[in-house]
């Protein structure tokens, strides 16, 4: 028998192999939620109570609590709804699908000697597949952190971008009928509040580095308005960053965390200065052109937006750091202040005084006539700041004589109070969680 041997060029062989790779290698499922577009329908989840096989059905209080917190963390993102557990009578895939859910998350847990183990599974109901499974072990006190981590993993699986459940929020809290203020840090749901300062005096403008490792704030407890920095990691040490005479106010952290821009009045006029992490002045950015405050960095570190009253009223200005050139941005509203630059795009959020009420607005600093008012209710909305993913905005909303911390999507939807603690809360800031 004669065999015919056919020789293929090597380039053709490689082309054939590459073309077959998609069928030979199982690729990750594509994202199913596009958060870059307007959300017309929220994705629905079923989150049945977590199970512990060692406990009877009447002793599953922790399982209900775990499922509830996970549901709240998912809902917090603004584009997910969780179907109430009462709407499906059993923990079967058919029951979840009948209830209208797109996805379900099931959980099992076990407890031993103050330790907890969680096993969590994400099910895509239309495909009938288990899409994402994770296991976590730790102390019982870490149970919420485990749920937040899994939430962020689910969000990334479905959107392609990390979630914000594990991020942290700093704020200033003032007890009722007291003048003293202190800085606190909490998780997104307000489950754990950690007190950072104990100055028993007036504190303003906390600012966190993007990685969540450091917190700066201005305090009057020594008589002058000095700037302090606290290491939020295990050392939790605090030291003075700037004790110059006069104002030492509200620094903006550069994206790389190596420099800060703050307001100093050491020369008489409140001007913007760039300093390093040890408080040494690198250069002066503004010179006696009115009062200059509230800087915020662009994500690439090449520009800042700040507030100045050089045109008689507080307005927003854009500065190019390479040459110091300045452009006025705002013309609507009698006052415009407290800008925050999105960490993910060219979008500024700020408070604008319109018809006697401070409203939240956004604008593109490189586009004319781009201002959009996203709040309209008749309460003051102050000190806005972006979430680490750039999709949400946090702010202090005035409620009578108190302020409470609220959140809202950047398009103006899903405005709600984030947590409730006694007294008045202000100056909210958002950053990644440090571990």
N, C-alpha and C positions, 0 to 999 in steps of 0.2 A: 504494500500500500504506500502510495506516495503522499507525503505531507507538503503542503504549501506553507512556507513561513513568510508572513507579511511583516515588514519592518515599518513601524510608525516613527515619525520624527519625535524627539524628546519633548519638544515644545508642545506638540499636539497631545501627547500623553499627559503632560502637566495640566493642560487646559481641561482635559476630560476629568481628571481627578478633582480639580478645583470646582468644576461645575457640579460634581456629585456630592461635595462636602455638605451642603445644606440638608441633603437627605440622609447622610451618614451620621451627622452630629445633631443632636437635639438641641435646638436653640431655646433661649428663655422666652416665655410668652411675652408678647408686646404689652405695653401699658394700655389700660382700658379707660382711663380718665384723663382727659386733656384739660389741665388746669390753666393753660394759656388762653383758652377760649371762654366765652361767657357760659356759665353753667345753666343750662335750660332745664335739666332734670337731675336731681341728686341721686347718687348711687345708693341703693338700699342694702342694709345688712341685717341679718339675724344674728343675735349674740345670746344663745341660750345660757342658762346658769351653768357655771363650771361644776364639774363632778368630782367627788372624792369617793372612790369605791369602798373605802373603809368606814364611811359614815352613812347612816340612814338618811332617807329623804327629808326627815324633820330636823336634821342637824346640818343643813347646807347653807347656813347664813353667810359664811365666808364666800362660798361659791357664788351666791347672788351678788355680794358686794364686788367681787372681782369682775364679774360680767358687767355690772353697772359702770364701774370706773373705766373699763375698756370701751364701753359704748360711749361714755362721755368724751373720752379722748379722741375717738373717731369722729364724733359729731362736731367737736371743737374746730375741725379743719374747714368746715363751712360747705363742703360739697358732698357730705355723707349723711344719710338718715339711718337711724337704727329702729327697726320695727319693735314695738313693745312685746315683751315675752308673752303676755297674755293672749296675743293674736295667733299663736301657734301652740297647740296643745301637747305636742310631743317633740322630742329632739331627733327627728328624722329629716332627711333631705327633702322628702316629698312635702312634709309639713312646712318647711321653710320656703320652698318654691311656691307652694299654694298661697302663702302669706304675701307674696310679691317680692321677696328678697332676691337680689342679684348675687350676693355672697353671704356666707355664714362663717362665723368663727366659733370653733368649739374649744373648750378648755378642760383640762383635768389637772388636779392638784393633789399633793400629798404633803403632810406636815410631820416633822420629826425633830424633837429637841430644839425648838425655836427656829428651825429651818423650814423652808418651803421649796417645793419643786413644782414648776408649772410646765405643762405641755400644751402648746397652742397650735391650732391648725386653721388655715384659711381655705375654704371650699368655694370654688366657682361653680355655682349651681347649674347654670345652663349647660356647661360642658361636663358636669358630673365629676370634676377632678378636684383633688386636694392640691392646691396651688403653692402653699407655703407652710412649712412646719418648723417650729422652733421649740427648744427646751431651755428653761432657765432654772438655776439653783442659787439660793442665797438666804439671807436671814429674813424672817417674817417682816421685819421693818422695811425691807427692800421690795416688797410685793408690788407697790405702785410703780416703782422705777422699772421693774420688769415689764409691766403692762405698757408703760410709755414707750419702752424700747421696741416692743413688738408692734405697737401701733405705728411707729415711725418706719419699721420694716415693711409693714403692710402698705402704708402710703407710698413708699418708694416702689414697691412691687407693682402698684396699680397706676402710678402717675409717672414713674421714672425719676422723681425728685424726693429727697428725704422729707419726712414729716417733721412737725414741730412739737410733738407731745413731750419730748425730753428737754425742751428748752426751759429757760428760767426767766422770771420777771422780777425786776427790782422796783421798789416804790418807796415813797416817804409816807409814813403814817403818823398822824397826830391824834392822841386820845381826846375824847370829848372834854371840853372846858379846860384844856391845858394848852400851853404855848409850846412846850417841848415837842420836838419831832425826832424820829429815828428812821433809819433805812432798814428795810426788810427785803428778803428774797423769798420767792415762792415758786412752786410748779404751776403749770397752766391752769389747773383746776383748784388751786388754793388748798390742797390737801395738807401741805406742810409749809409753815411760815418760819423762816429763820431770821432772827434779829442780828443785824450786822454791826450797828453802831449803838453806843450807850453814852452819848454826850449830854443828854437831857438839855438840849438847846435847839436853836433854829438850824435846820439842815435843808439845803436846796440842791437841785440839779444833779442827782446821781447819774453817772455814766459808766457803762460796762464795756470792757474790751470785747471785740467780736467773738473771741473764743470763750468768754465767760469767766476767765481766770482772775481778772482784776476789776475793782470798782473804785471810781473816783467820786468825790462829792465835796461840796463846800460847806463848812461848819463855822458857826459863830461862837463856839463854846470857849475859845480863848480870848474873845473880845474882838478880834479882827476876822474878816471873812477869809479864812485860810482854806487851801485845797489839800485834801488828804487822799491817800490811795491805800486800799485794803487788798491783800492777797486772799482770794476766796477759796484757795485750795486748802490743803490740810494745815498749813502753817497759820493761816488766818491772821497774819500780822498787819498792822496799820502803821503808816508813817506819813509825815508831812511831805507833800510834793512841792508846794509853793506857799511861803509865808511872807510874801512881799507886801509892803504897805498898801492898803486899799483893797481893791477887788482882786480876787483869785477865783474865777468863776467858770463853771460849766465847760470843761474841756471836751473836745471831740477827739476820739481815738482814730488814728490812721488805720486803714484796713490791715496793715501788717503789724500793728500794735507797737511800733517803735517810736512814734512821735504823737504828740497831742497838741491841739490848738485850743487856747483858752483866752479869756478876757482878763487883762491886767490893767490896773490904773496906776502903776508905779510911777509913770511920768505925768500923772494928772488926768489925762483923758483915757476913758475906757477903750483900749485898743486890743486887737488880736495879735497874739504872739504864738509862735511855734516853739515847743519845748521838747526835750528828750525825756526818757523814762526816769531820769534822776532829777528832773525839774530844771535843768540848765536851758537857758534861752538859746535857741538856734537862730531865729530871726524874727523881726517885727513885720507884721503883714499889713496893718493899717496904721495911718498916722493922722490923728486929730480930725478925721472926717466924721464927726458926730460920735454917738455912742455905738460901739460895735460889739455885738454879743452873739451867742447861740450858733457857733459854727457847726457844720456837718459835712463830712467827707463824701466824695463820690466813691463808688466801689473800686475804681482804678487808682485812687489817691491823687489824681491830677487836678481836681477842682474842689472847691468848697462852696457851699451856700451859707450865708450868714445874715444877721439882722442888723440894720443900721438906721438911725433917724436922721441921716445926712440930708434927707429931703423933707425934714420937719416931723414926719410921722414914721413909725417903725415900718420898714419895708424889707423884702428879701433881695439880696444881691448875690450874684455869681462871681467868684474870683478864680482865675486861672493861676495856679500856684507857680508855674514856671516863670511868668513875667509880672504877676500881680495885677493884671488888667481886671477891671470890675465892670459888670453890667447889671443894671436894675432889672428885676424879674417881675415884680408885682405892681399892679396899678388899680386893681379892683379891691374894694374893702377899705375902710378908713385906717385900719392897722393890720399888718401881717407879721407874724412872728413864729417862733418855735419850730423851725424847719427840721425835718429828718429825711435823709436821703436813703432810698431803698437800697439794700445790699445787693440786689439782683438786676437792677435796671436804672435808667435815667428817669426817675420819678421822685418828686419831692412831696412830702405831706407837711402841712403847716396849719396853724390856726389863723383865721381871718375874721376880723370884726365886721359883721354885716348886719345892718339894721339893729345895732346895739347888742347883738348876740355873737359870741365867738363860735364860729363853725369850722369844721374840718374840710380842707380843700387839698387838691393835688394838682401838680403841674409838671410838665417836662421842662427842665431848665434850658434846653437847647431848642425849644420850639415856642414861637410866639403864640399868644392867645390860646394857651393850652390848659388854663386853669379850670378845674371842675370842682364844684361844691358837692361833697358827698354826704353831709349831714344837714338836716333841715328842721329838726325839732327845736323847740324854744327853750333849750338849756345851754349853758356855756360848755363848750368842748375845748379842752386845753391840753397842752403838752403831748401832742401825738408823736408816736414812734413806730417804725415798721417792725414786723416780725422777721426773724432770720431768713425765712423763705420768701419774703417780699409780698406775700399774698394778703396779709392782715395788718391792721393798724390798731395800736393800743393807745388809750387816752384817758384823761381824767374828766369826768362829767360831773357838773355841779348839780347837787340834789339838795335844795334848800340852802342850809349853811355848810353843808358837807360836800366833799368830792368823793366819788367812787370810781374804781377802775373799770373801764368798758373796753370791749373789742369790737371791731367792725372789719368786714372785707374791704379791700381797696376800692371796689366798685360801689361801696355804700350799702351793701346788703349785710344781713345777719348782725345787726347791732345788738349787743347784749352785755349785761354785767358779767364780769369774769369770776368774781368771788366776793364774799361779804365778810368783812371784819369790822369790829367796833371803831368808831372815830371817823376821821377823814383821811383819804388816801390821795396822793398826788405824785407828779413827776414820774410816771411809769417808764421803764426801760426794758428792752427785750434782748436777750442774748442766748447763745448756746449754753448748754449745761456743762460745767466743769466736773471732771471725775478724777 
